[in-house]
Amino acid sequence: MSELNKKYEIVFKDKKQETSDIFSFVFTKPDGFNWAPGQHGIFRFHDYDFESDKGYRVFSFTSVPEDNILMFTSCTYDRPGSEFKEHLLRLREGDIMTVEDPQGRFVVDDYNRPVCILARGIGITPVRAILRKLDISGSNPTKMKIYYLDEGGEYAFEESLRHIDNKIPGLEIEFLKSLDTLQDRAEAFARIIGNEGLYYTSGTAGINGMLIEVLLALEIDKTNIKADNFIGY
């Protein structure tokens, strides 16, 4: 894993619009910089001072090291007028940012156990990296269920996610439009699988908290639950 607190320069290559308000940003991958699928890093602009912004953001990696690129994906609607986000959207090929501190516990440790992943909106970003790793490694999980909620029906990475879903027998991805349905799916999985499974929830802190309470009420041990909280800024 990469050295903590060390800044690595990354060079902007391209931008891709995933939905009406979600964009992926592609950079060169620095030598010696690595991360585990599901982790995030701290991103800053190189030699740019912000007057009204803290000057950095934490983004999940949506690529994997084997891609030989570094990609993260961000929502642009979360806080209109964000100086950082506005500067991000104005990036040109060759512009430089820095990345540091790949970290986070939102990593699938054991594919021999059933896995349930609950993602809402931009919370799909660390999941995309997890699935990309499965795809290129040829691994087949024992049982992996991914429930991806977007109330507006705009699913980032939808085409590639469906492609991976069709390739891997032990994987099933369901695209949802209702929070009630997401909760129902979480309850149904937990009632059948119980503490034999691993549970991952990725989205806003409020949604994650609600889903964790659902799982705890069904006597899922907290050691079997991991959450990745996304904070709008």
Buried (B, 14 or more C-beta within 10 A) or exposed (E): EBEEEEBBEBBBBEBEEBBEBBBBBBBBBBEEBEBBBBBBBBBBBEEEEBEEBEEBBBBBBBBBBEBEBBBBBBBBEBEEEBBBBEBBEEBEEEBBBBBBBBBBEBBBEEBEBBBBBBBBBBBBBBBBBBBBBBBEEEEEBEBBBBBBBBEEEEBBBBEEBEEBBEEBEBBEBEBBEEBEEBBBBBBEBBEEBBBEBBBBBBBBEEBBBBBBEBBEEBEBEEEBBBBBBBEEE
